Amino acid sequence: MPSNRPATRAPSRSLSRSGSRVRLPAVSTLCTAAVAALLAGCSVTPEPFTQDQLRLRVDRNVASLTANQEPVAGEVSLYEAMARALKYNLDYKVAMMEEAVRGQELDRTRFDMLPQLVANAGYNSRSNDSGASSRSLLSGRQSLEPSTSVERQTTAADLSLSWDVLDFGVSYARARQAADQRLISLESRRKVASRMVEDVRTAYWRAVSAERLIAKLVQLSGDVNSALGDSEEIARRRTASPLAALTYQRDLIDVERQIQALQRELVIAKAQLAALMNLAPGTDFKLALPVRTAISTDFCLSGEAMIRTALENRSELRDIAYRLRINERDGTVALLRNLPSLRAFIGTNYDSNSFLYNSNWSGVGVRASWNLLSVFRYPADKRVIEAQTDWLGERERALTMAVMTQVHVSRAQFAFARQSLMTASRYSQVQTGINDQIRSAFKAKQESRQRLIREEMNGLLAEVRYDLAYADMQNAFANVYSSIGLDSFTPEVSSRDSVKDLAGGLQRLWQSRQDVTGAASAASATACTASS
């Protein structure tokens, strides 16, 4: 037995050393080539866009800005402007796309709650046989000659279905959080829509003022320039005192400066309205010039009811409520992660190894595991969640006070805007009477041209101030409904509708809220109740 021991081992060592001497250089060369190829493939150099690529991107972006938009036909009313903003405004589209992304993320989280069905397949090959011998632990001698039970080339495949109870609980909580994230994006979209409708209303009425008055301002500017020329001629001829002539010119220049300021303010309003409707800069369109009508100060809701409605409907407060619920579920997730994991599995397997007695078999089992060190992390996670809850709660209280104040202030601003409109109306009526008197006196050569131009300017200023006061009142009216969180449009008013249908739905909605723009009277009490 001792004589056989060296004889048995010697060939094995010899073969091993011989095999090493033959294969080592080849293997080393192959590994070096593989590493070099890998490093060459992983090297990345910056590739900036070429000018042609940048031009193509610019052309594509500019073309897509107003693609598939209904062209402006005829005069644009207030509700058509709102409809175009809701249908084509890019900021609102961004908010809608964000909501759609959150919806897709919610759909994706549902798959995380399903069991795992995993299929594996593989091929294995080696250059020699996988063999081994045994050594006795008692005598220290080789007890078995080298042998193998694995072929040099084998293929294996398995299909297993497993389900982890803990993973399911965590995935379910995450799915509920994703649902709340989608609701938060919906509140963000509501806020964007409300702000946009307010901006459209303000810009529309200022642009209407421009449509009404810009021609008169241009005519008055021409009269001022003509009067300035006459004044300079009088100064040269010295038919009047130099001080009187310079004073006259100063007054005319002051009038011209006011005209330019008004023109700048009014013309910009139309450009702002065009941007809100997503019209290309420079697009020519006309506005409908509605008859100015009063708005009733009797809202559908009392002050206390408005505050209560605002606290229930404002998007900012709903946002905080959803975030608090998400934070609460973070506590559930933190707790579940500290519990033992229980995984059940069932599967079928195949192996092409001919040495196996059974090449196909099925298996089933249950496995439990628990990371004991995670228990020490749970108190820290709990403290973070509690701190976030306290922070969100404080934000909610601060927003509650801010919302209540906004409702109160918006009502006060609307009342003040109505008073300012009444004052501007009386001032305009008085100035109209003065202008009639001055024109008659000028024709009778009892008043100077300087006085006539000044009063004409005062008349235009009175008209502009009346229009701006009316625009402020319209904005204050919309701000009241925005402050109480009522949507700018109802679910049946969809941006998928045509501009005409969308404008009609918006008009019915806002007239039910006592917006009598273009209407004969305020809405009925029934409409008020339905709106609230």
C-alpha positions in Angstrom: 0.0 0.0 0.0 2.8 2.5 0.8 4.5 1.6 -2.5 1.3 2.5 -4.5 0.9 5.9 -3.0 3.7 7.8 -4.8 2.9 6.0 -8.0 -0.7 7.2 -7.9 0.1 10.8 -7.2 3.1 11.2 -9.5 1.3 11.2 -12.8 -1.2 13.6 -11.5 1.5 16.1 -10.4 3.4 15.6 -13.7 0.3 16.2 -15.8 -0.6 19.3 -13.8 2.9 20.8 -14.1 3.1 19.8 -17.7 -0.3 21.3 -18.4 0.7 24.5 -16.6 3.8 24.9 -18.6 2.0 24.5 -21.9 -1.1 26.6 -21.2 0.2 29.5 -19.0 1.7 31.7 -21.8 -1.3 31.2 -24.0 -3.7 32.1 -21.2 -1.6 35.1 -20.2 -1.6 36.4 -23.8 -5.3 35.9 -24.1 -6.1 37.7 -20.8 -3.8 40.6 -21.8 -5.6 40.9 -25.2 -9.0 40.8 -23.5 -8.1 43.5 -21.0 -6.7 45.7 -23.7 -9.9 45.3 -25.8 -12.0 46.0 -22.7 -10.1 49.2 -21.9 -10.3 50.4 -25.5 -14.1 49.8 -25.6 -14.6 51.7 -22.3 -12.8 54.8 -23.4 -15.3 57.6 -24.2 -14.6 60.9 -25.8 -16.9 64.0 -25.7 -18.9 64.5 -28.9 -20.5 67.9 -29.1 -23.4 68.6 -31.4 -22.4 70.0 -34.8 -23.8 73.2 -36.1 -26.0 71.3 -38.6 -27.4 69.1 -35.8 -28.1 72.2 -33.7 -29.9 73.9 -36.6 -32.0 70.8 -37.1 -33.0 70.8 -33.5 -33.9 74.5 -33.6 -36.0 74.0 -36.7 -37.7 71.0 -35.2 -38.4 72.8 -31.9 -39.7 75.9 -33.5 -42.0 73.9 -35.8 -43.4 71.9 -32.9 -44.3 75.0 -30.8 -47.5 75.7 -32.7 -48.0 72.4 -34.5 -51.6 71.1 -34.8 -53.1 74.3 -33.4 -56.4 75.7 -34.7 -55.7 78.9 -36.5 -57.2 82.1 -35.1 -60.3 83.0 -37.1 -62.2 86.1 -36.3 -62.1 88.1 -33.1 -60.8 86.4 -30.0 -63.2 86.6 -26.9 -62.2 86.2 -23.3 -63.4 82.6 -23.1 -61.7 81.7 -26.4 -58.4 83.1 -25.0 -58.9 81.0 -21.9 -59.7 78.0 -24.1 -56.6 78.4 -26.2 -54.4 78.8 -23.1 -55.8 75.6 -21.6 -55.4 73.8 -24.9 -52.1 75.0 -26.2 -50.2 76.7 -23.4 -46.8 74.9 -23.0 -46.5 75.4 -19.2 -49.9 73.8 -18.8 -48.9 70.9 -21.1 -45.8 70.4 -19.0 -48.0 70.0 -15.9 -50.2 67.6 -17.8 -47.2 65.5 -19.0 -45.9 65.4 -15.4 -49.3 64.0 -14.3 -49.1 61.4 -17.1 -45.6 60.4 -16.1 -46.8 59.9 -12.5 -49.6 57.7 -13.8 -47.2 55.5 -15.8 -45.0 55.2 -12.7 -48.1 54.1 -10.7 -48.8 51.4 -13.3 -45.2 50.2 -13.1 -45.3 49.8 -9.3 -48.1 47.3 -9.6 -45.7 44.8 -11.1 -43.5 45.0 -8.0 -46.2 43.3 -6.0 -46.3 40.2 -8.3 -44.3 37.0 -7.5 -41.0 36.5 -9.3 -40.9 34.1 -12.2 -37.3 33.6 -13.1 -35.9 31.5 -16.0 -32.2 30.6 -16.1 -30.2 28.8 -18.8 -26.5 28.3 -19.1 -23.7 26.4 -20.8 -20.4 25.3 -19.2 -17.3 24.0 -20.8 -13.8 23.2 -19.5 -10.5 22.1 -21.1 -10.1 19.0 -18.9 -12.1 16.7 -16.6 -13.3 17.9 -13.3 -11.9 15.2 -11.0 -11.0 14.8 -7.3 -9.7 12.2 -4.9 -10.3 11.8 -1.2 -7.9 11.7 1.8 -8.7 9.9 5.0 -9.0 12.1 8.0 -8.0 9.2 10.3 -4.9 7.8 8.5 -4.0 10.8 6.2 -3.8 8.5 3.2 -5.5 8.8 -0.2 -8.7 6.7 0.1 -10.0 7.0 -3.5 -8.4 7.3 -6.9 -9.1 10.5 -8.8 -12.6 10.4 -10.4 -15.1 12.7 -12.0 -18.9 13.0 -12.1 -19.3 16.0 -14.4 -18.9 16.1 -18.2 -16.6 18.6 -19.8 -19.5 20.4 -21.5 -22.9 20.7 -19.8 -26.0 22.8 -20.2 -28.4 23.6 -17.4 -31.8 25.4 -17.1 -34.3 26.1 -14.4 -37.6 27.9 -14.0 -38.6 29.0 -10.5 -41.6 30.9 -9.1 -40.9 32.7 -5.8 -42.8 35.1 -3.6 -41.5 37.1 -0.6 -44.2 38.2 1.8 -42.1 41.1 3.1 -41.3 42.4 -0.4 -45.0 42.3 -1.2 -45.8 44.4 1.8 -43.1 47.0 0.9 -44.2 47.0 -2.7 -47.8 47.6 -1.8 -46.9 50.5 0.5 -44.7 52.0 -2.3 -47.5 51.6 -4.8 -49.8 53.5 -2.5 -47.2 56.3 -2.2 -46.9 56.4 -6.0 -50.7 56.9 -6.2 -50.4 59.8 -3.8 -47.6 61.2 -6.0 -49.9 61.2 -8.9 -52.5 63.1 -6.9 -49.9 65.6 -6.0 -49.1 66.2 -9.7 -52.8 66.6 -10.3 -52.9 69.4 -7.7 -49.9 71.0 -9.3 -51.8 71.0 -12.6 -54.8 72.6 -11.0 -52.6 75.3 -9.6 -51.0 76.0 -13.0 -54.4 76.2 -14.7 -55.8 78.5 -12.0 -52.9 80.9 -12.3 -52.9 80.8 -16.1 -56.7 81.6 -16.3 -56.0 84.6 -14.0 -53.2 85.8 -16.2 -55.3 85.4 -19.3 -58.1 87.5 -17.8 -55.8 90.3 -16.7 -53.9 90.4 -20.0 -57.1 90.2 -22.1 -58.7 93.2 -20.5 -55.5 95.2 -20.8 -55.2 94.2 -24.4 -58.8 95.2 -24.9 -57.9 98.7 -23.6 -55.1 98.8 -26.1 -57.4 97.9 -28.9 -59.8 100.6 -27.9 -57.3 103.4 -27.2 -54.2 102.8 -29.3 -55.6 104.6 -32.4 -56.6 107.6 -30.2 -53.2 107.7 -28.6 -51.5 107.7 -32.0 -53.7 110.5 -33.2 -53.1 112.5 -30.0 -49.4 111.9 -30.4 -49.6 113.4 -33.9 -51.4 116.5 -32.5 -48.8 116.9 -29.8 -46.0 116.8 -32.4 -47.8 119.3 -34.6 -48.3 121.6 -31.6 -44.7 121.3 -30.7 -43.7 122.4 -34.2 -46.0 125.4 -34.0 -44.6 126.3 -30.5 -41.1 126.2 -31.8 -42.1 128.4 -34.7 -43.7 130.9 -32.3 -40.5 130.9 -30.2 -38.4 131.7 -33.3 -40.6 134.5 -34.3 -40.7 135.8 -30.7 -44.5 136.5 -31.0 -44.8 135.3 -27.4 -42.5 135.5 -24.4 -39.7 132.9 -24.3 -40.8 131.6 -20.9 -44.4 131.1 -22.1 -43.2 129.3 -25.2 -40.8 127.0 -23.2 -43.5 126.3 -20.6 -45.9 125.4 -23.4 -43.3 123.0 -24.9 -42.6 121.4 -21.6 -46.3 120.7 -21.1 -46.5 119.2 -24.6 -43.4 117.0 -24.0 -44.9 115.8 -20.7 -48.1 114.8 -22.5 -46.1 113.0 -25.2 -44.2 111.1 -22.4 -47.5 110.0 -20.9 -48.7 108.8 -24.3 -45.5 106.7 -24.8 -45.9 105.2 -21.4 -49.5 104.2 -22.0 -48.6 102.8 -25.5 -45.9 100.7 -24.0 -48.1 99.3 -21.3 -51.0 98.6 -23.5 -49.1 97.0 -26.5 -47.2 94.7 -24.1 -50.5 93.4 -22.8 -51.4 92.0 -26.2 -48.1 90.3 -26.6 -48.5 88.7 -23.2 -51.9 87.5 -24.1 -50.5 86.0 -27.3 -47.8 84.2 -25.3 -50.4 82.7 -23.0 -52.4 81.5 -25.9 -49.2 80.0 -27.4 -49.3 82.1 -30.5 -46.1 82.8 -32.3 -44.6 86.2 -31.5 -45.8 88.8 -34.0 -49.0 86.9 -34.8 -51.7 89.3 -35.8 -55.1 88.8 -34.2 -58.1 90.9 -33.2 -59.9 91.0 -29.9 -63.6 91.1 -29.4 -64.5 94.4 -27.6 -67.2 93.4 -25.2 -69.5 96.0 -23.6 -68.3 96.8 -20.1 -70.8 95.5 -17.6 -70.8 95.5 -13.8 -70.2 92.5 -11.6 -72.4 91.7 -8.7 -70.7 91.9 -5.3 -73.0 89.2 -4.0 -70.9 86.0 -4.3 -72.5 82.5 -4.1 -70.8 81.9 -0.7 -70.4 84.0 2.4 -67.0 84.9 3.8 -67.0 82.0 6.3 -68.2 79.6 3.7 -65.5 80.8 1.3 -62.8 80.2 3.9 -64.1 76.7 4.7 -64.3 75.9 1.0 -60.7 77.2 0.5 -59.4 75.0 3.3 -61.0 72.0 1.6 -60.1 72.7 -2.0 -56.8 74.7 -2.2 -54.2 72.6 -4.1 -51.4 73.7 -1.7 -53.2 72.2 1.3 -54.1 69.0 -0.6 -50.5 68.7 -1.6 -49.4 68.8 2.1 -52.1 66.2 3.0 -50.9 63.8 0.4 -47.3 64.3 1.5 -48.2 63.6 5.1 -49.9 60.3 4.0 -46.8 59.4 2.0 -44.7 60.1 5.1 -47.0 57.9 7.2 -46.4 55.0 4.7 -42.7 55.6 5.0 -43.1 54.5 8.6 -44.9 51.4 7.4 -42.0 50.6 5.0 -39.4 51.2 7.7 -41.2 48.8 10.0 -41.6 46.1 7.4 -37.9 46.2 6.5 -37.1 45.3 10.1 -39.2 42.2 10.1 -38.1 38.7 9.1 -38.3 37.8 5.4 -40.3 34.7 4.4 -39.8 33.5 0.9 -41.6 30.6 -0.7 -40.5 29.1 -4.0 -41.3 26.3 -6.4 -39.4 25.4 -9.6 -38.3 22.9 -12.2 -34.7 22.1 -13.2 -32.8 20.4 -16.0 -29.1 19.5 -16.3 -27.5 17.7 -19.3 -24.8 16.1 -17.2 -24.9 12.4 -18.1 -23.4 11.3 -14.8 -26.6 12.5 -13.0 -29.1 9.8 -12.1 -32.0 12.3 -12.6 -31.4 15.1 -15.1 -34.9 16.6 -14.5 -36.3 17.4 -11.1 -38.7 19.8 -9.3 -38.2 21.6 -6.1 -40.2 23.4 -3.5 -39.3 25.2 -0.3 -39.6 28.0 2.1 -36.8 30.2 3.4 -36.9 32.7 6.3 -34.2 35.3 6.9 -33.7 38.2 9.2 -31.0 40.9 9.3 -30.7 41.3 13.0 -28.6 44.5 12.6 -31.5 46.3 10.9 -33.2 46.4 14.3 -30.7 49.0 15.4 -31.5 51.2 12.4 -35.3 51.3 12.9 -35.2 53.9 15.8 -33.2 56.3 13.6 -35.6 55.8 10.7 -38.5 56.4 13.0 -37.0 59.7 14.3 -36.5 61.0 10.8 -40.1 60.1 9.8 -41.4 61.8 13.0 -39.3 64.9 12.3 -40.7 65.1 8.7 -44.2 64.7 10.0 -43.7 67.6 12.4 -42.2 69.7 9.6 -45.1 69.0 7.2 -47.6 69.6 10.0 -46.1 73.0 10.7 -46.2 73.8 7.0 -49.8 72.8 6.9 -50.7 75.1 9.7 -48.7 78.0 8.1 -50.5 77.4 4.8 -53.9 77.3 6.5 -53.3 80.7 8.0 -52.0 82.0 4.6 -55.1 80.6 2.8 -57.5 82.1 5.2 -55.8 85.5 4.9 -55.8 85.2 1.1 -59.5 84.6 1.0 -60.1 87.6 3.2 -57.7 89.8 1.3 -59.1 88.8 -2.1 -62.6 89.7 -1.0 -61.4 93.1 0.2 -59.4 93.6 -3.0 -62.5 92.9 -5.1 -64.6 95.4 -3.0 -61.8 98.0 -3.4 -61.5 97.3 -7.1 -65.3 97.9 -7.5 -65.0 101.2 -5.7 -62.0 102.2 -7.8 -64.0 101.3 -10.9 -66.9 103.5 -9.8 -64.5 106.4 -9.1 -62.9 106.0 -12.5 -66.3 105.9 -14.1 -67.4 109.1 -12.5 -64.1 110.8 -13.3 -64.4 109.7 -16.9 -67.9 111.1 -17.1 -66.8 114.5 -15.6 -63.8 114.6 -18.0 -66.0 113.9 -21.0 -68.1 116.9 -20.0 -65.0 119.1 -19.6 -63.8 118.0 -23.1 -67.1 119.0 -24.6 -66.9 122.4 -23.1 -63.3 122.9 -24.1 -64.0 121.9 -27.7 -66.8 124.3 -28.0 -64.7 127.1 -26.5 -61.8 126.3 -28.8 -64.1 126.5 -31.8 -65.3 129.9 -30.6 -61.6 130.8 -30.1 -62.0 131.3 -26.4 -59.5 128.5 -25.4 -56.0 127.8 -26.7 -54.9 124.8 -28.6 -52.6 123.9 -25.7 -55.5 123.7 -23.3 -57.4 121.6 -25.8 -54.6 119.1 -26.3 -54.1 118.9 -22.5 -57.7 118.1 -21.9 -57.8 115.7 -24.8 -54.9 113.9 -23.1 -56.8 114.0 -19.7 -59.8 112.5 -21.5 -57.7 109.6 -22.9 -56.1 109.1 -19.5 -59.5 108.9 -17.9 -60.6 106.3 -20.4 -57.4 104.3 -20.0 -57.7 104.4 -16.2 -61.3 103.3 -16.4 -60.3 100.3 -18.6 -57.4 99.4 -16.3 -59.7 99.7 -13.3 -62.1 97.4 -15.1 -59.3 95.0 -15.8 -58.2 95.1 -12.2 -61.8 94.3 -11.1 -61.9 91.4 -13.5 -58.7 90.1 -12.1 -59.8 90.6 -8.5 -63.0 88.7 -9.4 -61.1 85.7 -10.7 -58.7 85.9 -7.7 -61.6 85.4 -5.3 -62.4 82.1 -6.9 -58.8 81.2 -7.2 -58.3 81.9 -3.5 -61.1 79.5 -2.5 -59.6 76.7 -4.7 -62.4 76.3 -7.2 -61.1 74.9 -10.5 -60.8 77.1 -13.5 -62.6 74.4 -15.5 -64.8 71.4 -14.6 -64.2 67.7 -15.6 -66.6 68.0 -18.5 -64.5 70.8 -20.0 -61.7 68.9 -21.6 -58.7 70.3 -23.4 -59.3 67.5 -26.0 -62.4 69.5 -27.2 -62.2 72.0 -30.0 -61.5 75.6 -29.1 -65.1 76.6 -29.8 -66.6 73.8 -27.6 -64.0 74.5 -24.8 -64.7 78.2 -24.9 -68.5 77.5 -24.6 -68.0 75.3 -21.6 -65.8 77.9 -19.9 -68.3 80.6 -20.6 -71.1 78.6 -19.0 -69.0 77.8 -16.0 -67.8 81.3 -15.3 -71.3 82.8 -15.9 -72.6 80.4 -13.3 -70.1 82.1 -11.0 -71.6 85.5 -11.7 -69.1 86.5 -14.4 -71.4 88.6 -16.5 -68.8 89.5 -19.1 -70.8 89.7 -22.3 -74.0 88.6 -20.5 -77.0 90.6 -19.7 -77.3 89.8 -16.0 -75.8 87.8 -13.2 -76.3 84.1 -12.8 -79.3 82.8 -10.9 -79.1 81.5 -7.3 -79.5 78.0 -8.7 -76.4 78.4 -10.8 -74.6 79.8 -7.8 -75.5 76.7 -5.7 -74.3 74.4 -8.5 -71.0 76.3 -8.9 -70.2 76.2 -5.2 
